[in-house]
Amino acid sequence: MHRTILTFLGILGFLTSFSQVSKKSTGKYLPGKFASLKYDKVIAYDFDGSKQVIVSLGKLQDSLIKKKVTLSSQQIDTLQSFLFNTNSYGVLPDFNSKGGHLGIVYFSNNKIIGHITISLEENRVIVANFDIPASSFKKIKYPGQTYYVNAEGFSVTGQEKIKSFCKSLGFLYGEYELSSKSK
């Protein structure tokens, strides 16, 4: 009996350590204030964001929208699983203002309560009305300097996830050529 309990505890310990290793290898999920949003609808927008964002001064930029898709709960989970994961970030972005093409807007009773504009040209989240802690989780030494900065540029994994997500929606970024800067 005693031996059975020890064997069981040993197996349990092994499985627990294995699951912790697995979690580390898939990054940390850090949604920040987005986790507390009480939304009833999330819409993804493919838009002409040449030097623009999807929401400006609290208003949706309707004239820029090319296509919109109301996301299912499964699509929202998929989006948030990579957008708020530390493995989706890790390089320096391109800070030249080119604008975004993917907008994510959270609604409650048809009122905007959260928004994110993503640019693969700049390789980063351009603007969000709340911080995304996962994007500032990693720090890297700024080239040629002695200080460190947030590695908020999308990693290859992050870019691939965005591209795949957009392709599933029939958006422009589904056909986007991934940046060599993140490789």
Number of C-alpha atoms within 10 A of each C-alpha: 6 7 8 9 10 11 12 12 12 12 12 12 12 12 12 12 12 12 12 11 11 11 12 11 10 13 16 17 17 20 20 14 13 20 10 8 13 12 17 11 18 21 16 25 24 23 25 20 20 13 11 18 26 31 21 10 6 13 10 16 16 11 9 17 17 13 14 17 14 15 16 12 11 9 16 16 12 13 18 16 17 23 23 22 21 26 23 26 30 24 23 23 23 15 12 9 13 17 22 27 26 27 25 24 23 20 18 14 9 10 14 17 16 21 24 22 25 22 25 26 20 20 26 25 22 19 19 19 14 13 15 22 17 24 26 17 17 17 16 14 13 13 10 6 7 7 10 12 14 18 22 25 25 31 24 21 16 23 24 17 20 24 21 17 18 21 15 11 20 15 23 17 22 17 12 17 12 16 15 7 14 18 10
